[in-house]
Amino acid sequence: MTTTSMGRIQPDIEEGLLREVDRLRPRLIETAQLLIRTPSVNPPGDEREVAEIIREKLTSLGLKARLVARAPRRPNVLATLQGEGGAPDLLFNGHMDVVPPGNPDSWSVDPFGGSLREGRIYGRGAADMKGALASIITALNALVNREAPLAGSIIFHAVADEEAGSNHGTKYLVARGLARAHYGVVAEGSVFGSKICLRPAVRGSCWIRLETFGRAAHASNPKAGVHAVLQMARLLIALQSLQLKHQPHYILPPPTITPGTRIAGGEKVNVIPDHCVAEADIRTIPGMTAQNVLQQVQELIESMARQDPNFKARATIMAYSEPAEVPRNSKIVRIARGSAKRVTGAYPEFRAGYGSNDSTYLINQAKIPTICGFGPGDHEEGNAHGPDENVSIDMMVSFAKIYALMCLRLCGAPG
């Protein structure tokens, strides 16, 4: 058996692996449907049933799989396809939790039905990201069935809580030292209008809690009080126009502020509210820090207070995840692009999404060079987090093939 300098296994082994993924297509569809039909909505957060399905499937393939949880309802699946040693280990990461389905009347299908229509599977989590979980499982299945020669180990983390800060998921596993590998792939969607791309960077997430303080009074005499909710409205409008200082990034969109994603204030209809609380979602890019963002928000508050002596407000950081990126010439990026070209005939271009994901913890804390997004979810056609969320079956099959080839080319035993 011959290999290239990138560890590519000779073509006949790759061909057999690709054919095996095609043979497993019906099983891939069944797996994706089963995962979608098993709710794992966050909040409130309960991934137990999905985790057990994944653990059982991987155990049946002969992988070592276990559940690790910070809280009883929030397990993570940690599985390993053991290599013989002498090559890098590769970690695949994908989250099991999904956002709430919203108004069911806005869907044309059952949000948890896993319906098939025109080559796509529909349901909450189809694009983000149970379709990707099914692709990873299928790739591992193909590797096992073909008895692929592996020197490095393939590690799969199906994690909890990505949609709400990862305190029970990847962030927790990294803090415990349980995320260890030479390279990583976060299988978040990287398809843009049916075109496979690769995401080498993600923005950070800074959630800010805002409070305004007023003076209670009878609502029939508004001049006697200071209306904290109206003060909050002024602050939110000002925040919407705040231009955060930053250095432009080569691929990521600029930082954004979405003020007032949640708001609460007032106790009774005939009482001027003396306190109001709101939250703001701020997305950052490399070079920005949470403290710098908070300082700019505080400067805005101070400016408003100088103009109005009755204006009193406070801003604090609720949660923060750093932006992250992997070098474009990293070995894992080269392996991924070459494997995609083998499957699709073209190298995937670099693209960026708007959101954040668990790659920040793998890159910044675990120090694992990790692709920030490489999976079958489609940013333009999958409608992640919206009604009629869906994933292409052909795209799931393509990524199962790409993942399997990546395992061979990075972790395969030399001949």
C-alpha positions in Angstrom: 0.0 0.0 0.0 1.3 3.5 -0.9 0.6 6.9 0.7 1.3 10.5 -0.3 3.0 13.1 2.0 -0.5 13.9 3.3 -1.1 10.3 4.3 -3.6 9.6 1.5 -4.4 5.9 1.3 -4.2 4.4 -2.2 -7.3 5.0 -4.3 -8.9 1.5 -4.2 -9.4 1.7 -0.5 -10.9 5.1 -0.8 -13.2 3.9 -3.6 -14.4 1.0 -1.4 -15.1 3.4 1.4 -17.1 5.8 -0.8 -19.2 2.9 -2.1 -19.9 1.8 1.4 -21.3 5.2 2.3 -23.6 5.0 -0.7 -24.7 1.5 0.4 -25.5 3.0 3.9 -27.6 5.8 2.5 -30.9 4.3 3.7 -29.5 3.9 7.2 -28.2 7.5 7.1 -31.7 8.7 6.3 -33.2 6.6 9.1 -30.7 7.9 11.6 -31.3 11.5 10.7 -35.1 11.0 10.9 -34.8 9.2 14.3 -32.7 12.0 15.8 -35.1 14.7 14.5 -38.1 12.8 15.8 -36.5 12.8 19.3 -36.9 16.2 20.8 -33.9 17.8 22.5 -35.1 21.4 22.9 -32.9 23.9 24.7 -34.3 25.6 26.7 -35.2 23.8 28.9 -32.4 21.4 27.9 -32.7 17.6 27.9 -30.5 15.6 25.6 -30.9 12.2 27.3 -32.9 10.4 24.6 -30.8 11.6 21.7 -27.6 10.8 23.6 -28.7 7.3 24.3 -29.7 6.7 20.6 -26.2 7.9 19.5 -24.4 5.9 22.2 -26.2 2.7 21.3 -25.5 3.1 17.6 -21.8 3.7 18.1 -21.5 0.9 20.6 -23.1 -1.5 18.1 -20.4 -0.6 15.7 -17.7 -1.6 18.2 -16.7 1.9 19.3 -16.0 2.7 22.9 -18.8 5.1 23.9 -19.7 6.6 27.2 -21.9 9.4 28.6 -20.4 12.3 30.6 -22.7 14.8 32.2 -22.4 17.9 34.4 -26.1 17.6 35.2 -28.5 14.6 35.1 -30.5 15.7 32.0 -27.5 17.0 30.0 -25.3 14.1 28.9 -22.5 14.3 26.3 -21.5 11.3 24.2 -17.8 10.6 24.0 -16.9 7.9 21.6 -13.6 6.6 20.1 -12.7 4.4 17.1 -9.4 3.3 18.3 -6.3 3.5 16.0 -3.1 1.6 16.4 -1.0 4.6 17.1 1.6 6.5 15.0 -0.8 9.0 13.4 -2.7 12.1 14.5 -6.1 11.7 16.3 -9.1 13.5 14.8 -12.0 14.9 16.8 -15.5 15.4 15.3 -17.8 17.7 17.4 -21.5 18.2 16.9 -24.3 19.3 19.2 -27.5 17.4 20.0 -29.6 20.3 21.4 -32.0 22.3 19.2 -33.8 25.6 19.6 -37.5 25.6 20.3 -39.7 25.1 17.2 -41.7 28.3 17.7 -45.3 28.6 16.4 -46.3 25.2 15.0 -48.7 27.0 12.6 -45.7 28.6 10.8 -44.6 25.1 9.8 -45.9 23.2 6.8 -44.9 19.9 8.5 -44.6 18.5 12.0 -41.5 20.2 13.5 -40.5 16.8 15.0 -41.8 14.6 12.2 -38.6 14.1 10.2 -40.7 14.4 7.0 -39.2 13.5 3.6 -39.9 15.9 0.7 -38.1 16.4 -2.6 -34.8 15.0 -1.4 -34.8 16.8 2.0 -35.6 15.9 5.5 -37.6 18.5 7.5 -37.8 19.1 11.2 -36.3 21.1 14.0 -32.5 20.5 14.1 -32.3 19.0 10.6 -29.8 21.7 9.5 -28.6 22.6 12.9 -27.3 20.0 13.3 -28.8 16.5 13.5 -28.2 16.0 9.8 -24.5 16.4 10.5 -24.6 14.0 13.4 -26.1 11.4 11.1 -23.3 12.0 8.6 -20.6 11.5 11.2 -22.2 8.3 12.4 -22.5 7.0 8.8 -18.8 7.8 8.2 -17.8 5.9 11.3 -20.1 3.0 10.2 -18.4 2.9 6.8 -14.9 2.9 8.3 -15.8 0.0 10.6 -17.5 -2.0 7.8 -14.6 -1.6 5.5 -12.1 -2.3 8.3 -10.2 0.8 7.4 -6.6 0.7 8.5 -6.3 3.4 11.1 -3.2 4.5 13.0 -4.7 7.6 14.6 -7.9 7.4 16.6 -11.2 9.0 15.5 -13.0 10.7 18.4 -16.6 11.8 18.3 -18.2 14.2 20.8 -22.0 14.6 20.5 -22.5 17.4 22.9 -25.2 19.2 24.9 -26.1 22.8 25.4 -24.4 24.5 22.4 -27.5 26.6 21.8 -27.3 28.1 25.3 -23.7 28.7 26.1 -22.2 25.2 26.3 -21.9 25.2 30.1 -23.0 21.6 30.0 -21.4 20.7 26.7 -18.1 21.3 24.9 -17.1 24.1 27.3 -17.5 21.7 30.2 -15.6 18.9 28.5 -12.7 21.2 27.6 -12.5 22.4 31.2 -12.3 18.8 32.4 -9.6 18.0 30.0 -11.8 15.5 28.1 -11.3 17.1 24.6 -8.0 15.9 23.4 -6.9 15.5 19.8 -4.4 16.7 17.3 -7.1 18.2 15.0 -10.8 18.9 15.1 -13.9 19.5 13.0 -17.0 21.2 14.3 -19.7 19.9 11.9 -21.8 23.1 11.8 -23.4 23.9 8.5 -21.0 25.2 5.8 -23.2 24.9 2.7 -24.3 28.1 1.0 -27.0 27.6 -1.6 -26.2 23.9 -2.2 -22.4 24.8 -2.5 -20.1 23.1 -0.1 -17.8 25.6 1.6 -15.4 25.6 4.6 -15.6 28.0 7.6 -12.2 28.7 9.0 -13.4 31.3 11.5 -16.4 32.2 13.7 -17.4 35.3 15.6 -17.5 35.5 19.3 -20.6 36.0 21.4 -21.0 38.6 24.1 -24.3 38.7 26.0 -24.9 41.9 27.9 -27.5 42.4 30.7 -28.8 46.0 30.8 -30.6 47.6 33.7 -32.2 51.0 34.0 -33.3 52.6 37.3 -36.2 55.0 37.7 -38.5 56.3 40.4 -41.9 54.8 41.1 -44.9 57.0 41.2 -48.7 56.9 40.5 -49.3 56.5 36.8 -51.9 59.2 36.9 -49.0 61.7 37.7 -46.1 60.6 35.5 -44.1 63.8 36.1 -43.6 62.6 39.7 -41.7 59.5 38.6 -38.9 58.4 36.3 -40.1 55.8 33.9 -37.4 53.0 33.8 -38.9 51.2 30.8 -38.9 54.4 28.7 -35.3 54.9 29.8 -34.5 51.4 28.6 -36.2 52.1 25.3 -33.9 55.1 24.8 -30.8 53.0 25.7 -31.8 50.2 23.3 -32.3 52.6 20.4 -28.9 54.2 21.2 -27.2 50.8 21.3 -28.6 49.9 17.9 -26.7 52.8 16.4 -23.5 52.1 18.4 -20.5 51.4 16.1 -18.1 49.0 17.9 -14.4 49.6 17.3 -12.8 46.8 15.4 -10.2 45.8 12.8 -12.0 44.3 9.7 -11.5 40.6 9.3 -10.6 39.0 6.0 -13.8 36.8 6.0 -16.0 37.4 9.0 -18.8 39.9 8.9 -18.3 43.0 11.1 -19.5 42.9 14.8 -23.2 43.4 15.4 -25.4 44.5 18.3 -28.9 43.2 18.6 -30.4 45.1 21.6 -33.5 44.1 23.6 -33.7 40.4 22.6 -35.4 40.0 26.0 -36.9 42.7 28.2 -38.9 42.9 31.5 -40.1 45.9 33.5 -42.9 47.2 35.6 -45.1 45.6 38.3 -48.6 47.1 37.8 -50.5 49.0 35.2 -51.0 52.1 37.3 -47.4 52.3 38.7 -44.5 54.1 37.0 -41.8 51.3 36.8 -38.7 52.0 38.7 -36.6 49.2 37.2 -36.2 47.5 33.8 -34.0 44.7 32.6 -33.1 43.9 29.1 -30.5 41.7 27.3 -28.4 42.4 24.2 -26.6 40.0 21.8 -23.3 41.3 20.6 -21.1 39.4 18.1 -17.4 40.1 18.1 -14.5 39.3 15.7 -10.8 38.6 16.4 -9.1 41.5 18.1 -12.1 42.4 20.3 -12.5 41.5 23.9 -15.5 41.3 26.3 -14.1 44.0 28.5 -13.5 46.3 25.5 -17.1 45.8 24.4 -18.4 46.4 27.9 -16.4 49.6 28.1 -17.9 51.0 25.0 -21.4 50.2 26.2 -20.6 51.9 29.5 -19.2 54.9 27.7 -22.6 55.2 25.9 -24.4 55.0 29.2 -22.2 57.7 30.7 -22.8 59.9 27.7 -26.6 59.5 28.1 -26.4 60.3 31.8 -24.5 63.5 31.2 -27.4 64.6 28.9 -30.1 63.6 31.3 -29.5 63.7 35.1 -32.4 61.3 35.7 -30.9 58.6 33.4 -29.4 55.8 35.5 -28.3 52.5 33.9 -25.9 49.6 34.3 -24.4 47.0 32.0 -22.8 43.7 33.0 -21.6 40.7 31.0 -23.9 37.7 31.2 -21.8 35.3 29.0 -18.9 35.5 26.6 -17.3 33.2 24.1 -14.2 34.4 22.1 -14.1 34.5 18.4 -11.9 31.8 16.9 -10.1 30.8 13.7 -7.9 28.2 12.3 -5.0 29.0 9.8 -6.1 28.5 6.2 -2.9 26.5 5.6 -3.4 24.2 8.6 -3.1 20.5 7.8 -6.7 19.8 8.8 -7.9 22.4 6.4 -5.8 21.0 3.6 -7.1 17.5 4.3 -10.7 18.7 4.4 -10.5 20.6 1.1 -8.7 17.7 -0.6 -11.3 15.2 0.6 -14.1 17.4 -0.5 -12.6 17.8 -4.0 -12.3 14.0 -4.2 -16.1 13.8 -3.6 -17.4 16.8 -5.4 -14.8 17.6 -8.0 -14.1 21.1 -6.6 -12.1 22.5 -3.7 -14.5 24.2 -1.2 -14.1 28.0 -0.9 -13.7 29.7 2.4 -16.9 31.3 3.7 -18.2 32.7 7.0 -21.4 32.5 8.9 -22.9 35.1 11.2 -23.0 33.0 14.4 -20.7 31.5 17.0 -20.2 27.9 17.9 -18.2 25.4 20.0 -15.0 25.7 18.0 -14.1 28.7 20.2 -13.5 26.3 23.2 -11.6 23.7 21.1 -9.3 26.3 19.5 -8.8 28.9 22.3 -8.9 26.7 25.4 -8.1 23.1 24.3 -5.6 24.4 21.7 -6.8 22.0 19.0 -6.6 23.3 15.4 -10.2 23.0 14.5 -12.3 23.7 11.4 -15.0 26.1 12.7 -17.7 24.8 10.4 -17.8 21.9 7.9 -21.1 20.2 7.6 -24.3 19.6 5.5 -26.5 22.4 7.0 -27.3 25.0 4.3 -27.2 28.7 5.4 -29.4 29.8 2.5 -31.8 26.9 2.0 -31.8 25.0 5.4 -33.6 27.7 7.3 -31.9 26.8 10.6 -33.8 28.1 13.7 -36.8 28.9 11.5 -40.0 27.1 10.3 -39.6 24.2 7.9 -35.9 23.7 8.8 -34.4 21.1 6.5 -31.3 19.3 5.3 -30.5 17.8 1.9 -30.1 14.0 1.8 -27.5 14.2 -1.0 -25.5 16.7 1.1 -25.5 14.5 4.1 -24.2 11.6 2.0 -21.5 13.8 0.5 -20.3 14.9 4.0 -20.4 11.3 5.2 -18.0 10.5 2.3 -15.8 13.6 3.0 -15.6 12.8 6.7 -14.6 9.2 6.0 -11.9 10.3 3.6 -10.6 12.8 6.1 -10.2 10.0 8.6 -8.3 7.8 6.1 -6.1 10.6 4.9 -5.2 12.0 8.3 -5.3 9.0 10.5 -4.8 6.1 8.1 -2.0 3.6 8.8 0.8 3.8 6.3 1.3 0.8 4.1 
